[in-house]
Amino acid sequence: MPSSTTFILRAVLLSPAYVGTIAPCDLFDGNGSLLLREGALISENIQKKLGNRRLFCNAQQATAILTDNPLRALTVIGKKLSVADTALSANGIFSVEACEELAESVYLNWQFDPDACIGFMRLANPGTPSVCQAILAALFVAELGVAHAFTRHEVVSLIGSALTMNLGSMTLHNEMAELAGPLPHSFRQLVVKHPNQAAEILLDIGVPQVWSRAVLQHHENLNGSGYPNGLARGNITLEARMLRLVDIFAARQRVRRGRGPLYWSMSRARSLPGLTEQIFGDDLDVLDISLARLLMGRLGLFPPGSVVRLSNGEMAIVSRRSCDLVRDMTLAPREVWTFLDANGHPCPVPRARRISRVGTHDFRILAYAHDDLPRLPPYDWPIVWGYQSQA
């Protein structure tokens, strides 16, 4: 039986250098089940067995073992992406090596702790709106690529296409994020041109054709209503269909002027098909619905970073996708972390709350965050995943 933890789990690495030494801390899986006790000998067999799993430790013990901070790394990646776009706008140079380095870095950090990366990028603002959306889309497309059994190289290429889909027009996208209501005609003209602009930049610096083609087609729709070329169905590459989907999905996770992020509906959260319909709405008519279902199946009904209201009035964050099957046959998190108490006061340290099971009297999730909290208050989001502040 999994053991419930009362402390925040942080992802860690168990390198071959630990073979023949004793475990410097307790090691857990993502559900909080103890895999290896502190002080136990790490044999070669144990290292091989655990090395293939995603490992976690008590965040307070993280200094005792090799550990990375993917959230800080994503912030650095965002800064580099913004600098690259600025350089291009000033006729500067952005090399294919720099593109590939950014994509590889996102892949490695997503692979290390995908839930923390996705949750953090949904909640925090470690960069401009265009940078945050591009990185979130890159994380989502990594999920799709792995679900499709893409090779590592292919997944990195997908990530690269998401990061660079608005290259050369990120300032425009930042300006649009500040607009409320319909886009002015002048903006719409520039928007229609931006896939060609980004694809031309990428071809000029020598990225693989599958990468640049995905960027060129990332606003095409299956029914031919997209742009810039009005392509339909079989003429749109799989990579471009993936990119189209995650671009829309990431946009709906982010705050824009006059519009908060899209919060799920508990009434729809009884099934993944119902939730998929709520999230994508009429866009499902022009998207690859099989990809939409695949993405939602990987993320679940309560993706990392979901904000929920508890039965005691507290506001909490779903940190990880560790789930149990509950009575109504929907997936719910085992535990969440309160960041606002019932009076709306921030909690200096997130508090673990076990979600109710059949026959227990634990906390219940009453709702996703709705319009009563359109904008979240400032909070040190990295600590929800056991990482140090970005400050």
Contacts in CASP RR format, 6 or more apart in sequence:
PFRMAT RR
TARGET T0000
AUTHOR 0000-0000-0000
METHOD contacts of the structure
MODEL  1
MPSSTTFILRAVLLSPAYVGTIAPCDLFDGNGSLLLREGALISENIQKKL
GNRRLFCNAQQATAILTDNPLRALTVIGKKLSVADTALSANGIFSVEACE
ELAESVYLNWQFDPDACIGFMRLANPGTPSVCQAILAALFVAELGVAHAF
TRHEVVSLIGSALTMNLGSMTLHNEMAELAGPLPHSFRQLVVKHPNQAAE
ILLDIGVPQVWSRAVLQHHENLNGSGYPNGLARGNITLEARMLRLVDIFA
ARQRVRRGRGPLYWSMSRARSLPGLTEQIFGDDLDVLDISLARLLMGRLG
LFPPGSVVRLSNGEMAIVSRRSCDLVRDMTLAPREVWTFLDANGHPCPVP
RARRISRVGTHDFRILAYAHDDLPRLPPYDWPIVWGYQSQA
2 31 0 8 1.000
2 32 0 8 1.000
2 33 0 8 1.000
2 334 0 8 1.000
3 32 0 8 1.000
3 33 0 8 1.000
3 34 0 8 1.000
4 32 0 8 1.000
4 334 0 8 1.000
4 335 0 8 1.000
4 354 0 8 1.000
5 28 0 8 1.000
5 32 0 8 1.000
5 58 0 8 1.000
5 352 0 8 1.000
6 352 0 8 1.000
7 58 0 8 1.000
7 59 0 8 1.000
7 60 0 8 1.000
7 352 0 8 1.000
8 58 0 8 1.000
8 59 0 8 1.000
8 319 0 8 1.000
8 337 0 8 1.000
8 350 0 8 1.000
8 352 0 8 1.000
8 383 0 8 1.000
8 384 0 8 1.000
8 385 0 8 1.000
8 386 0 8 1.000
9 28 0 8 1.000
9 30 0 8 1.000
9 32 0 8 1.000
9 56 0 8 1.000
9 57 0 8 1.000
9 58 0 8 1.000
9 59 0 8 1.000
9 320 0 8 1.000
9 385 0 8 1.000
9 386 0 8 1.000
10 56 0 8 1.000
10 57 0 8 1.000
10 58 0 8 1.000
10 59 0 8 1.000
10 62 0 8 1.000
10 67 0 8 1.000
10 385 0 8 1.000
10 386 0 8 1.000
10 387 0 8 1.000
11 54 0 8 1.000
11 55 0 8 1.000
11 56 0 8 1.000
11 67 0 8 1.000
11 68 0 8 1.000
11 70 0 8 1.000
11 112 0 8 1.000
11 113 0 8 1.000
11 116 0 8 1.000
11 385 0 8 1.000
12 27 0 8 1.000
12 55 0 8 1.000
12 56 0 8 1.000
12 57 0 8 1.000
12 62 0 8 1.000
12 65 0 8 1.000
12 66 0 8 1.000
12 67 0 8 1.000
13 55 0 8 1.000
13 65 0 8 1.000
13 66 0 8 1.000
13 67 0 8 1.000
13 68 0 8 1.000
13 112 0 8 1.000
14 27 0 8 1.000
14 42 0 8 1.000
14 47 0 8 1.000
14 50 0 8 1.000
14 51 0 8 1.000
14 55 0 8 1.000
14 65 0 8 1.000
14 66 0 8 1.000
15 66 0 8 1.000
16 47 0 8 1.000
18 24 0 8 1.000
18 42 0 8 1.000
18 47 0 8 1.000
19 42 0 8 1.000
19 43 0 8 1.000
19 44 0 8 1.000
19 47 0 8 1.000
20 41 0 8 1.000
20 42 0 8 1.000
20 43 0 8 1.000
20 44 0 8 1.000
21 41 0 8 1.000
21 42 0 8 1.000
22 38 0 8 1.000
22 39 0 8 1.000
22 40 0 8 1.000
22 41 0 8 1.000
22 42 0 8 1.000
23 36 0 8 1.000
23 37 0 8 1.000
23 38 0 8 1.000
23 39 0 8 1.000
23 40 0 8 1.000
23 41 0 8 1.000
23 42 0 8 1.000
24 38 0 8 1.000
24 39 0 8 1.000
24 61 0 8 1.000
24 64 0 8 1.000
24 65 0 8 1.000
25 38 0 8 1.000
25 57 0 8 1.000
25 58 0 8 1.000
25 61 0 8 1.000
25 64 0 8 1.000
25 65 0 8 1.000
26 34 0 8 1.000
26 36 0 8 1.000
26 37 0 8 1.000
26 38 0 8 1.000
26 57 0 8 1.000
26 58 0 8 1.000
26 61 0 8 1.000
27 34 0 8 1.000
27 35 0 8 1.000
27 36 0 8 1.000
27 50 0 8 1.000
27 55 0 8 1.000
27 56 0 8 1.000
27 57 0 8 1.000
28 34 0 8 1.000
28 35 0 8 1.000
28 55 0 8 1.000
28 56 0 8 1.000
28 57 0 8 1.000
29 35 0 8 1.000
29 53 0 8 1.000
29 54 0 8 1.000
29 55 0 8 1.000
29 56 0 8 1.000
30 54 0 8 1.000
30 56 0 8 1.000
30 320 0 8 1.000
30 322 0 8 1.000
31 322 0 8 1.000
31 334 0 8 1.000
32 56 0 8 1.000
32 322 0 8 1.000
35 50 0 8 1.000
35 53 0 8 1.000
35 55 0 8 1.000
36 42 0 8 1.000
36 46 0 8 1.000
36 50 0 8 1.000
38 61 0 8 1.000
40 46 0 8 1.000
54 113 0 8 1.000
57 64 0 8 1.000
57 65 0 8 1.000
57 67 0 8 1.000
59 383 0 8 1.000
59 386 0 8 1.000
59 387 0 8 1.000
62 386 0 8 1.000
68 109 0 8 1.000
68 112 0 8 1.000
69 382 0 8 1.000
69 387 0 8 1.000
69 388 0 8 1.000
70 109 0 8 1.000
70 110 0 8 1.000
70 112 0 8 1.000
70 113 0 8 1.000
70 116 0 8 1.000
70 117 0 8 1.000
70 387 0 8 1.000
71 116 0 8 1.000
71 117 0 8 1.000
71 120 0 8 1.000
71 124 0 8 1.000
71 126 0 8 1.000
71 381 0 8 1.000
71 382 0 8 1.000
71 385 0 8 1.000
71 387 0 8 1.000
71 390 0 8 1.000
72 382 0 8 1.000
72 387 0 8 1.000
72 388 0 8 1.000
72 390 0 8 1.000
73 105 0 8 1.000
73 109 0 8 1.000
74 106 0 8 1.000
74 109 0 8 1.000
74 117 0 8 1.000
74 120 0 8 1.000
74 121 0 8 1.000
74 126 0 8 1.000
74 135 0 8 1.000
75 126 0 8 1.000
75 127 0 8 1.000
75 390 0 8 1.000
77 102 0 8 1.000
77 105 0 8 1.000
77 106 0 8 1.000
77 109 0 8 1.000
77 135 0 8 1.000
78 126 0 8 1.000
78 127 0 8 1.000
78 131 0 8 1.000
78 135 0 8 1.000
79 127 0 8 1.000
80 98 0 8 1.000
80 102 0 8 1.000
81 102 0 8 1.000
81 131 0 8 1.000
81 134 0 8 1.000
81 135 0 8 1.000
81 163 0 8 1.000
81 170 0 8 1.000
82 127 0 8 1.000
82 128 0 8 1.000
82 131 0 8 1.000
82 170 0 8 1.000
84 94 0 8 1.000
84 98 0 8 1.000
84 102 0 8 1.000
84 167 0 8 1.000
85 130 0 8 1.000
85 167 0 8 1.000
85 168 0 8 1.000
85 170 0 8 1.000
85 171 0 8 1.000
87 93 0 8 1.000
87 94 0 8 1.000
88 94 0 8 1.000
88 167 0 8 1.000
88 168 0 8 1.000
88 201 0 8 1.000
89 168 0 8 1.000
89 171 0 8 1.000
94 167 0 8 1.000
94 201 0 8 1.000
94 205 0 8 1.000
95 205 0 8 1.000
96 205 0 8 1.000
96 206 0 8 1.000
96 207 0 8 1.000
99 160 0 8 1.000
99 163 0 8 1.000
99 164 0 8 1.000
99 202 0 8 1.000
99 205 0 8 1.000
99 207 0 8 1.000
100 156 0 8 1.000
100 160 0 8 1.000
100 207 0 8 1.000
102 160 0 8 1.000
102 163 0 8 1.000
103 138 0 8 1.000
103 156 0 8 1.000
103 157 0 8 1.000
103 159 0 8 1.000
103 160 0 8 1.000
103 163 0 8 1.000
104 156 0 8 1.000
106 135 0 8 1.000
106 138 0 8 1.000
106 139 0 8 1.000
106 142 0 8 1.000
106 159 0 8 1.000
106 160 0 8 1.000
106 163 0 8 1.000
107 142 0 8 1.000
107 152 0 8 1.000
107 155 0 8 1.000
107 156 0 8 1.000
107 159 0 8 1.000
109 117 0 8 1.000
110 117 0 8 1.000
110 138 0 8 1.000
110 139 0 8 1.000
110 142 0 8 1.000
110 159 0 8 1.000
113 385 0 8 1.000
114 139 0 8 1.000
114 142 0 8 1.000
114 143 0 8 1.000
114 304 0 8 1.000
115 304 0 8 1.000
115 319 0 8 1.000
115 320 0 8 1.000
115 321 0 8 1.000
115 385 0 8 1.000
116 304 0 8 1.000
116 319 0 8 1.000
116 385 0 8 1.000
116 386 0 8 1.000
116 387 0 8 1.000
117 139 0 8 1.000
118 136 0 8 1.000
118 139 0 8 1.000
118 140 0 8 1.000
118 299 0 8 1.000
118 303 0 8 1.000
118 304 0 8 1.000
118 305 0 8 1.000
119 303 0 8 1.000
119 304 0 8 1.000
119 305 0 8 1.000
119 319 0 8 1.000
119 381 0 8 1.000
119 385 0 8 1.000
120 126 0 8 1.000
120 305 0 8 1.000
120 381 0 8 1.000
120 382 0 8 1.000
120 385 0 8 1.000
121 132 0 8 1.000
121 135 0 8 1.000
121 136 0 8 1.000
121 139 0 8 1.000
122 136 0 8 1.000
122 253 0 8 1.000
122 254 0 8 1.000
122 261 0 8 1.000
122 303 0 8 1.000
122 304 0 8 1.000
122 305 0 8 1.000
123 305 0 8 1.000
123 307 0 8 1.000
123 317 0 8 1.000
123 376 0 8 1.000
123 379 0 8 1.000
123 381 0 8 1.000
124 132 0 8 1.000
124 381 0 8 1.000
124 382 0 8 1.000
124 390 0 8 1.000
125 132 0 8 1.000
126 132 0 8 1.000
126 390 0 8 1.000
128 170 0 8 1.000
128 174 0 8 1.000
129 173 0 8 1.000
129 174 0 8 1.000
129 177 0 8 1.000
129 254 0 8 1.000
129 256 0 8 1.000
130 166 0 8 1.000
130 170 0 8 1.000
130 171 0 8 1.000
130 173 0 8 1.000
130 174 0 8 1.000
130 177 0 8 1.000
131 170 0 8 1.000
132 254 0 8 1.000
133 173 0 8 1.000
133 247 0 8 1.000
133 250 0 8 1.000
133 251 0 8 1.000
133 254 0 8 1.000
134 162 0 8 1.000
134 163 0 8 1.000
134 164 0 8 1.000
134 165 0 8 1.000
134 166 0 8 1.000
134 170 0 8 1.000
134 250 0 8 1.000
135 163 0 8 1.000
136 250 0 8 1.000
136 253 0 8 1.000
136 254 0 8 1.000
137 162 0 8 1.000
137 165 0 8 1.000
137 243 0 8 1.000
137 246 0 8 1.000
137 247 0 8 1.000
137 249 0 8 1.000
137 250 0 8 1.000
138 159 0 8 1.000
138 160 0 8 1.000
138 162 0 8 1.000
138 163 0 8 1.000
138 246 0 8 1.000
140 162 0 8 1.000
140 246 0 8 1.000
140 249 0 8 1.000
140 250 0 8 1.000
140 295 0 8 1.000
141 158 0 8 1.000
141 159 0 8 1.000
141 161 0 8 1.000
141 162 0 8 1.000
141 242 0 8 1.000
141 243 0 8 1.000
141 246 0 8 1.000
142 155 0 8 1.000
142 158 0 8 1.000
142 159 0 8 1.000
143 295 0 8 1.000
143 298 0 8 1.000
143 299 0 8 1.000
144 158 0 8 1.000
144 242 0 8 1.000
144 245 0 8 1.000
144 246 0 8 1.000
144 291 0 8 1.000
144 294 0 8 1.000
144 295 0 8 1.000
144 298 0 8 1.000
145 154 0 8 1.000
145 155 0 8 1.000
145 158 0 8 1.000
145 242 0 8 1.000
146 155 0 8 1.000
147 294 0 8 1.000
147 295 0 8 1.000
147 298 0 8 1.000
148 238 0 8 1.000
148 294 0 8 1.000
150 158 0 8 1.000
157 208 0 8 1.000
157 210 0 8 1.000
157 211 0 8 1.000
157 239 0 8 1.000
158 214 0 8 1.000
158 239 0 8 1.000
158 242 0 8 1.000
158 243 0 8 1.000
160 211 0 8 1.000
161 211 0 8 1.000
161 212 0 8 1.000
161 214 0 8 1.000
161 215 0 8 1.000
161 218 0 8 1.000
161 239 0 8 1.000
161 243 0 8 1.000
162 243 0 8 1.000
162 246 0 8 1.000
162 247 0 8 1.000
164 198 0 8 1.000
164 201 0 8 1.000
164 202 0 8 1.000
164 207 0 8 1.000
164 211 0 8 1.000
164 215 0 8 1.000
165 195 0 8 1.000
165 198 0 8 1.000
165 214 0 8 1.000
165 215 0 8 1.000
165 218 0 8 1.000
165 243 0 8 1.000
165 247 0 8 1.000
166 172 0 8 1.000
166 173 0 8 1.000
166 194 0 8 1.000
166 198 0 8 1.000
167 197 0 8 1.000
167 198 0 8 1.000
167 201 0 8 1.000
167 202 0 8 1.000
167 215 0 8 1.000
168 194 0 8 1.000
168 197 0 8 1.000
168 198 0 8 1.000
168 201 0 8 1.000
169 190 0 8 1.000
169 194 0 8 1.000
169 197 0 8 1.000
169 198 0 8 1.000
172 187 0 8 1.000
172 190 0 8 1.000
172 191 0 8 1.000
172 194 0 8 1.000
175 187 0 8 1.000
176 183 0 8 1.000
176 187 0 8 1.000
176 191 0 8 1.000
177 254 0 8 1.000
177 256 0 8 1.000
177 257 0 8 1.000
178 256 0 8 1.000
178 257 0 8 1.000
179 187 0 8 1.000
179 256 0 8 1.000
179 257 0 8 1.000
180 256 0 8 1.000
180 257 0 8 1.000
180 258 0 8 1.000
180 259 0 8 1.000
181 258 0 8 1.000
183 191 0 8 1.000
192 227 0 8 1.000
192 228 0 8 1.000
193 228 0 8 1.000
195 215 0 8 1.000
195 216 0 8 1.000
195 217 0 8 1.000
195 218 0 8 1.000
195 219 0 8 1.000
195 227 0 8 1.000
195 228 0 8 1.000
196 216 0 8 1.000
196 228 0 8 1.000
198 215 0 8 1.000
198 216 0 8 1.000
199 212 0 8 1.000
199 213 0 8 1.000
199 215 0 8 1.000
199 216 0 8 1.000
202 211 0 8 1.000
202 212 0 8 1.000
202 215 0 8 1.000
203 209 0 8 1.000
203 212 0 8 1.000
210 237 0 8 1.000
210 239 0 8 1.000
211 239 0 8 1.000
213 237 0 8 1.000
213 239 0 8 1.000
213 240 0 8 1.000
214 237 0 8 1.000
214 239 0 8 1.000
214 240 0 8 1.000
214 242 0 8 1.000
214 243 0 8 1.000
215 243 0 8 1.000
216 228 0 8 1.000
216 240 0 8 1.000
217 229 0 8 1.000
217 231 0 8 1.000
217 236 0 8 1.000
217 237 0 8 1.000
217 240 0 8 1.000
217 243 0 8 1.000
217 244 0 8 1.000
218 240 0 8 1.000
218 243 0 8 1.000
218 244 0 8 1.000
218 247 0 8 1.000
219 226 0 8 1.000
219 227 0 8 1.000
219 228 0 8 1.000
219 244 0 8 1.000
219 247 0 8 1.000
220 226 0 8 1.000
220 227 0 8 1.000
220 229 0 8 1.000
220 230 0 8 1.000
220 231 0 8 1.000
220 232 0 8 1.000
220 235 0 8 1.000
220 236 0 8 1.000
220 240 0 8 1.000
220 244 0 8 1.000
221 230 0 8 1.000
221 232 0 8 1.000
221 244 0 8 1.000
221 286 0 8 1.000
221 287 0 8 1.000
222 232 0 8 1.000
222 233 0 8 1.000
222 236 0 8 1.000
222 241 0 8 1.000
222 286 0 8 1.000
222 287 0 8 1.000
222 288 0 8 1.000
223 232 0 8 1.000
223 285 0 8 1.000
223 286 0 8 1.000
224 230 0 8 1.000
224 231 0 8 1.000
224 232 0 8 1.000
224 233 0 8 1.000
224 286 0 8 1.000
225 286 0 8 1.000
226 286 0 8 1.000
236 244 0 8 1.000
241 287 0 8 1.000
241 288 0 8 1.000
241 291 0 8 1.000
242 288 0 8 1.000
242 291 0 8 1.000
244 287 0 8 1.000
244 288 0 8 1.000
245 287 0 8 1.000
245 288 0 8 1.000
245 291 0 8 1.000
245 292 0 8 1.000
245 295 0 8 1.000
246 295 0 8 1.000
248 280 0 8 1.000
248 283 0 8 1.000
248 287 0 8 1.000
249 279 0 8 1.000
249 280 0 8 1.000
249 295 0 8 1.000
252 261 0 8 1.000
252 262 0 8 1.000
252 279 0 8 1.000
253 261 0 8 1.000
253 262 0 8 1.000
254 261 0 8 1.000
255 261 0 8 1.000
255 375 0 8 1.000
260 374 0 8 1.000
260 375 0 8 1.000
262 279 0 8 1.000
263 307 0 8 1.000
263 368 0 8 1.000
263 369 0 8 1.000
263 370 0 8 1.000
264 275 0 8 1.000
264 278 0 8 1.000
264 279 0 8 1.000
264 301 0 8 1.000
264 306 0 8 1.000
264 368 0 8 1.000
265 275 0 8 1.000
265 278 0 8 1.000
265 368 0 8 1.000
266 365 0 8 1.000
266 366 0 8 1.000
266 367 0 8 1.000
266 368 0 8 1.000
268 274 0 8 1.000
268 275 0 8 1.000
268 277 0 8 1.000
268 278 0 8 1.000
269 275 0 8 1.000
269 301 0 8 1.000
269 302 0 8 1.000
269 330 0 8 1.000
269 368 0 8 1.000
270 328 0 8 1.000
270 330 0 8 1.000
271 330 0 8 1.000
272 293 0 8 1.000
272 296 0 8 1.000
272 297 0 8 1.000
272 300 0 8 1.000
272 301 0 8 1.000
273 293 0 8 1.000
275 296 0 8 1.000
275 301 0 8 1.000
276 284 0 8 1.000
276 289 0 8 1.000
276 292 0 8 1.000
276 293 0 8 1.000
276 296 0 8 1.000
277 284 0 8 1.000
279 296 0 8 1.000
280 287 0 8 1.000
280 292 0 8 1.000
284 292 0 8 1.000
299 321 0 8 1.000
300 321 0 8 1.000
300 323 0 8 1.000
300 331 0 8 1.000
301 330 0 8 1.000
301 331 0 8 1.000
301 332 0 8 1.000
302 308 0 8 1.000
302 318 0 8 1.000
302 321 0 8 1.000
302 323 0 8 1.000
302 331 0 8 1.000
302 332 0 8 1.000
302 333 0 8 1.000
302 365 0 8 1.000
303 318 0 8 1.000
303 321 0 8 1.000
304 318 0 8 1.000
304 319 0 8 1.000
304 320 0 8 1.000
304 321 0 8 1.000
305 317 0 8 1.000
305 318 0 8 1.000
305 319 0 8 1.000
306 317 0 8 1.000
306 318 0 8 1.000
306 368 0 8 1.000
307 315 0 8 1.000
307 316 0 8 1.000
307 317 0 8 1.000
307 368 0 8 1.000
307 369 0 8 1.000
307 373 0 8 1.000
307 376 0 8 1.000
308 315 0 8 1.000
308 316 0 8 1.000
308 317 0 8 1.000
308 318 0 8 1.000
308 336 0 8 1.000
308 365 0 8 1.000
308 366 0 8 1.000
308 367 0 8 1.000
308 368 0 8 1.000
308 369 0 8 1.000
309 315 0 8 1.000
309 316 0 8 1.000
309 365 0 8 1.000
309 366 0 8 1.000
309 367 0 8 1.000
309 368 0 8 1.000
309 369 0 8 1.000
309 370 0 8 1.000
310 316 0 8 1.000
310 336 0 8 1.000
310 338 0 8 1.000
310 353 0 8 1.000
310 363 0 8 1.000
310 364 0 8 1.000
310 365 0 8 1.000
310 366 0 8 1.000
311 356 0 8 1.000
311 363 0 8 1.000
311 364 0 8 1.000
311 365 0 8 1.000
311 366 0 8 1.000
312 342 0 8 1.000
312 363 0 8 1.000
313 342 0 8 1.000
313 366 0 8 1.000
314 338 0 8 1.000
314 340 0 8 1.000
314 341 0 8 1.000
314 342 0 8 1.000
314 351 0 8 1.000
314 353 0 8 1.000
314 363 0 8 1.000
315 338 0 8 1.000
315 339 0 8 1.000
315 340 0 8 1.000
315 344 0 8 1.000
315 369 0 8 1.000
315 373 0 8 1.000
316 336 0 8 1.000
316 337 0 8 1.000
316 338 0 8 1.000
316 339 0 8 1.000
316 353 0 8 1.000
317 336 0 8 1.000
317 337 0 8 1.000
317 339 0 8 1.000
317 350 0 8 1.000
317 381 0 8 1.000
317 384 0 8 1.000
318 333 0 8 1.000
318 336 0 8 1.000
319 336 0 8 1.000
319 337 0 8 1.000
319 384 0 8 1.000
319 385 0 8 1.000
320 333 0 8 1.000
321 333 0 8 1.000
322 333 0 8 1.000
322 334 0 8 1.000
323 331 0 8 1.000
323 332 0 8 1.000
323 333 0 8 1.000
323 334 0 8 1.000
324 331 0 8 1.000
324 332 0 8 1.000
324 334 0 8 1.000
324 357 0 8 1.000
325 331 0 8 1.000
326 332 0 8 1.000
326 357 0 8 1.000
326 358 0 8 1.000
327 358 0 8 1.000
332 355 0 8 1.000
332 365 0 8 1.000
333 355 0 8 1.000
333 365 0 8 1.000
334 354 0 8 1.000
334 355 0 8 1.000
335 352 0 8 1.000
335 353 0 8 1.000
335 354 0 8 1.000
335 355 0 8 1.000
336 352 0 8 1.000
336 353 0 8 1.000
336 355 0 8 1.000
336 363 0 8 1.000
336 365 0 8 1.000
337 350 0 8 1.000
337 351 0 8 1.000
337 352 0 8 1.000
337 353 0 8 1.000
337 384 0 8 1.000
338 347 0 8 1.000
338 350 0 8 1.000
338 351 0 8 1.000
338 352 0 8 1.000
338 353 0 8 1.000
339 346 0 8 1.000
339 347 0 8 1.000
339 350 0 8 1.000
339 379 0 8 1.000
339 384 0 8 1.000
340 346 0 8 1.000
340 347 0 8 1.000
340 377 0 8 1.000
341 347 0 8 1.000
346 377 0 8 1.000
346 379 0 8 1.000
349 383 0 8 1.000
350 383 0 8 1.000
350 384 0 8 1.000
353 362 0 8 1.000
353 363 0 8 1.000
354 362 0 8 1.000
354 363 0 8 1.000
355 362 0 8 1.000
355 363 0 8 1.000
355 364 0 8 1.000
355 365 0 8 1.000
356 362 0 8 1.000
356 363 0 8 1.000
356 364 0 8 1.000
369 376 0 8 1.000
380 389 0 8 1.000
382 388 0 8 1.000
382 389 0 8 1.000
382 390 0 8 1.000
383 389 0 8 1.000
END
